[in-house]
């Protein structure tokens, strides 16, 4: 349901999670555009604006993916561990699992 009543008992971690995920939508384009123009400006100062803009663009893209990696690591830490699998052979079991 898109519009649901506000729950007073909402988990603050869930709200923080949604905030981090929505920030990725802004971080990617801002990092790419900022890297492009900063690289172009810095390349212009050094006398090579074209290579500077490409290097800045590559660094902006790398920065966007680095932020995605950090958010993914944070989300992975928030996930609860999976329940134990009852079908897997236990270590204290004397039977051969291949049999």
Secondary structure, DSSP 8 states (H G I E B T S, - for coil): --S----TT--HHHHHHHHHHHHHHHHHHHHHHHHHHHHHHHHHHHT-HHHHHHHHHHHHHHHHHHHHHHHHHHHHHHS------TTS--TT--S-TT-
